């Protein structure tokens, strides 16, 4: 029992893989996770990985492929590397729950509530108090307009054969703009990038995609977690999107029918 407790996470993953008789190349080809990252996991060399939720996503994907309970592997990772987890919590005030929703740290929530209360007090303190007594409405003098006889219309000319021909519709008449009923996304990878995509809450894509690969998706709401935003391009309904991310840091993109126009060029 004592030997089982001291087994590292990497050794646990490696033993499970070897028990199935498969190589790292086989795992990399089927999971889209690079061989280098898989080898770093099995050797417990976490300094070679990006860290944060990226590491947890890799552990969850690799464990699921090997048939291991992913939650137990994550608990083992957090227990063996508590310093890295404390560093992650300090650098990430917002983290994601299992279902993909935002969870605010209690300390950040208390600070936010205190700042809001202070701003409300300052606005109330300096708000000028004016005279809100309603003023009487002045009655406008009645203006009478003299009626003028309608102008005499000249008789319309008799239509000719040329006038009887149908005229082409003016090309300058604007056509009504039809709002899209769904979002059509195309993700193009210009380098290796880990992706997790959920459509309307359902997981549809997860893994490491390589340069030249693409993802096509259609739906009404998406949550896309991107490990390396600097090597990915996303088009929305055929238009290239613009996103406020830092290319060197992981980013989570929330995209739906209500806010997708915010990421399109104006």
matplotlib code that plots the C-alpha trace (Angstrom):
import matplotlib.pyplot as plt

x = [0.0, 2.8, 4.4, 1.2, 0.9, 4.4, 3.9, 4.1, 1.5, 3.9, 4.7, 1.0, 0.3, 3.3, 2.4, -1.2, 0.1, 2.6, -0.1, -2.1, 0.9, 0.9, 3.6, 3.8, 3.6, 0.2, -1.1, 0.0, -1.6, -4.9, -5.2, -3.5, -1.2, 2.4, 4.8, 7.0, 4.2, 3.2, 6.8, 7.0, 3.9, 5.2, 8.6, 6.9, 8.8, 6.0, 8.4, 8.3, 4.5, 2.6, 0.9, -2.5, -5.6, -3.5, -1.7, -5.0, -6.6, -3.7, -3.9, -7.7, -7.4, -4.5, -6.2, -9.5, -7.6, -5.9, -9.2, -8.2, -10.5, -9.4, -10.5, -8.2, -5.2, -6.0, -6.1, -2.8, -1.3, -2.5, -1.3, 2.2, 2.6, 0.8, 3.2, 2.3, -1.4, -1.0, 0.9, -1.9, -4.6, -2.7, -2.3, -5.8, -8.5, -11.1, -11.1, -13.5, -15.7, -16.3, -19.3, -17.4, -18.9, -16.9, -16.2, -15.0, -12.7, -14.3, -11.5, -12.0, -15.8, -15.5, -13.0, -15.3, -18.4, -16.4, -15.2, -18.8, -20.2, -17.5, -18.2, -22.0, -21.3, -19.1, -21.6, -24.4, -22.2, -21.3, -24.6, -26.0, -29.5, -31.6, -35.1, -37.4, -40.6, -42.6, -43.1, -46.5, -47.1, -47.6, -50.5, -49.5, -51.8, -53.9, -52.8, -55.4, -54.2, -56.1, -57.2, -55.9, -57.6, -55.7, -53.6, -55.1, -53.3, -52.5, -53.8, -51.4, -49.9, -51.1, -48.7, -46.7, -45.4, -42.0, -43.6, -45.5, -42.3, -41.3, -38.5, -35.5, -35.3, -32.8, -29.5, -29.2, -32.2, -30.7, -31.7, -32.8, -30.0, -31.1, -29.8, -28.1, -29.9, -26.7, -22.9, -20.6, -17.0, -13.8, -10.6, -7.3, -4.1, -0.8, 1.1, 0.6, -2.2, -4.3, -8.1, -11.2, -14.5, -18.0, -21.1, -24.2, -22.4, -21.6, -17.9, -17.2, -13.4, -10.4, -6.8, -3.6, -4.0, -1.1, -0.2, -2.4, -5.3, -8.8, -12.0, -15.5, -18.4, -22.0, -24.2, -25.7, -23.3, -19.6, -17.0, -13.5, -10.4, -7.3, -3.8, -1.8, -3.9, -1.0, -1.2, -4.9, -7.3, -11.1, -13.7, -17.3, -19.9, -17.2, -15.7, -12.3, -12.8, -10.9, -10.3, -8.8, -6.5, -2.8, -1.1, 1.3, -1.3, -4.1, -7.6, -11.2, -13.6, -17.3, -19.2, -23.0, -25.7, -25.9, -22.2, -20.6, -20.9, -18.4, -15.7, -16.3, -14.7, -16.9]
y = [0.0, 2.4, 1.8, 2.6, 6.0, 7.0, 6.3, 9.6, 10.7, 10.2, 6.7, 5.9, 7.1, 5.3, 2.0, 2.2, 2.8, 0.0, -2.4, -1.7, -2.4, 0.9, 3.4, 7.2, 7.5, 5.6, 7.8, 11.0, 10.0, 9.2, 12.0, 14.8, 15.5, 15.8, 13.1, 15.6, 16.7, 13.0, 12.2, 15.3, 14.1, 10.5, 11.9, 14.4, 17.3, 19.9, 22.8, 21.9, 22.4, 25.7, 25.1, 26.1, 24.7, 23.6, 21.0, 19.8, 19.5, 17.3, 15.1, 14.7, 13.9, 11.4, 9.7, 9.3, 7.7, 5.2, 4.4, 5.9, 8.0, 11.6, 13.2, 10.9, 11.8, 15.5, 15.1, 13.3, 16.1, 18.8, 16.8, 16.2, 19.8, 22.1, 25.0, 25.1, 25.0, 27.9, 29.9, 29.2, 30.3, 33.6, 34.3, 33.3, 35.3, 33.5, 29.8, 27.4, 24.7, 21.3, 22.5, 25.4, 28.4, 31.2, 30.8, 33.9, 33.5, 34.6, 37.2, 38.8, 38.9, 40.7, 43.3, 43.9, 44.5, 46.9, 49.0, 49.2, 50.3, 53.0, 54.4, 54.5, 56.5, 59.0, 59.6, 60.1, 62.5, 64.8, 64.6, 68.2, 68.7, 70.8, 72.3, 69.7, 71.7, 71.3, 74.5, 75.4, 74.7, 77.8, 77.7, 78.5, 80.8, 79.1, 79.7, 79.4, 78.5, 79.7, 77.0, 77.3, 75.6, 72.5, 73.1, 72.1, 69.0, 68.9, 65.9, 63.0, 62.3, 59.2, 56.3, 55.2, 51.7, 52.5, 53.6, 50.3, 48.3, 47.3, 49.3, 47.6, 48.0, 50.6, 49.1, 51.6, 50.3, 48.8, 45.2, 44.3, 42.8, 39.4, 38.5, 35.0, 32.3, 30.6, 31.1, 29.4, 29.2, 28.2, 27.8, 27.8, 26.7, 28.4, 26.4, 23.7, 24.7, 22.9, 23.5, 22.7, 23.6, 23.3, 24.0, 24.9, 23.3, 20.0, 19.1, 18.8, 19.2, 18.7, 18.1, 19.4, 20.6, 21.1, 23.7, 23.6, 21.8, 23.4, 23.1, 23.9, 24.3, 25.7, 26.6, 29.3, 29.5, 28.4, 28.3, 27.9, 27.5, 28.2, 27.3, 29.4, 32.2, 33.6, 30.8, 30.6, 32.6, 32.4, 33.5, 34.2, 33.7, 34.2, 37.4, 37.4, 37.9, 40.3, 39.3, 41.1, 38.3, 38.3, 36.0, 34.7, 33.6, 31.1, 32.6, 31.5, 32.8, 33.1, 33.5, 33.6, 35.1, 38.2, 39.2, 37.9, 41.3, 42.7, 40.5, 41.5, 44.5, 47.6]
z = [0.0, 0.8, -2.6, -4.4, -2.6, -3.6, -7.3, -9.2, -11.7, -14.6, -13.6, -13.2, -16.7, -18.2, -16.4, -17.7, -21.3, -21.2, -19.8, -22.9, -25.1, -27.0, -27.8, -27.3, -31.1, -31.1, -28.3, -30.0, -33.3, -31.8, -29.2, -31.3, -28.3, -29.2, -28.3, -26.4, -24.1, -23.4, -22.6, -20.3, -18.4, -18.0, -16.7, -14.3, -16.1, -15.7, -16.2, -19.9, -20.1, -20.2, -16.7, -15.3, -16.9, -19.9, -17.8, -16.3, -19.8, -20.9, -17.9, -18.3, -22.0, -21.5, -18.6, -20.5, -23.4, -21.1, -19.3, -16.0, -13.8, -14.7, -11.4, -9.4, -11.7, -11.2, -7.4, -7.5, -9.6, -7.3, -4.2, -5.6, -6.9, -4.4, -5.1, -8.8, -7.9, -5.4, -8.0, -10.5, -8.1, -7.4, -11.1, -12.2, -10.3, -12.5, -13.1, -14.8, -13.3, -14.7, -16.6, -18.2, -16.2, -14.5, -10.7, -8.9, -5.9, -2.7, -2.1, -5.5, -5.0, -1.7, -3.1, -6.1, -3.8, -1.6, -4.6, -6.0, -2.7, -2.3, -5.8, -5.1, -1.9, -3.7, -6.5, -3.9, -1.9, -4.7, -6.7, -7.0, -5.6, -7.9, -7.8, -9.1, -8.6, -11.8, -13.8, -15.1, -18.8, -20.8, -23.2, -26.7, -28.7, -31.2, -34.8, -37.5, -41.0, -44.0, -46.3, -49.9, -52.8, -54.1, -57.2, -60.6, -61.9, -65.5, -67.5, -67.6, -71.0, -72.9, -72.3, -75.3, -76.2, -74.8, -71.5, -71.3, -71.2, -67.6, -66.2, -64.5, -60.8, -59.6, -58.7, -55.9, -53.9, -50.7, -50.0, -46.5, -44.4, -43.1, -39.6, -39.5, -37.6, -36.5, -36.4, -38.8, -37.5, -39.2, -37.1, -39.0, -37.3, -38.3, -35.6, -32.9, -30.5, -27.9, -28.2, -26.2, -27.9, -26.4, -28.5, -26.4, -23.4, -25.2, -25.7, -29.5, -29.9, -27.5, -28.3, -29.9, -33.5, -35.8, -38.4, -41.5, -39.8, -39.6, -37.6, -39.1, -36.7, -36.8, -33.8, -31.7, -28.7, -28.4, -25.6, -27.0, -24.7, -26.7, -25.4, -28.0, -29.5, -31.5, -34.1, -34.7, -37.0, -36.6, -39.2, -38.2, -40.9, -43.5, -41.9, -40.1, -36.4, -34.2, -30.6, -27.5, -26.5, -25.7, -28.3, -25.6, -23.0, -23.0, -23.7, -23.3, -26.0, -25.3, -28.6, -29.1, -31.2, -28.9, -28.9, -32.1, -33.8, -31.2, -32.7, -36.4, -38.1, -38.0]

ax = plt.figure().add_subplot(projection="3d")
ax.plot(x, y, z, "-o")
ax.set_aspect("equal")
plt.show()
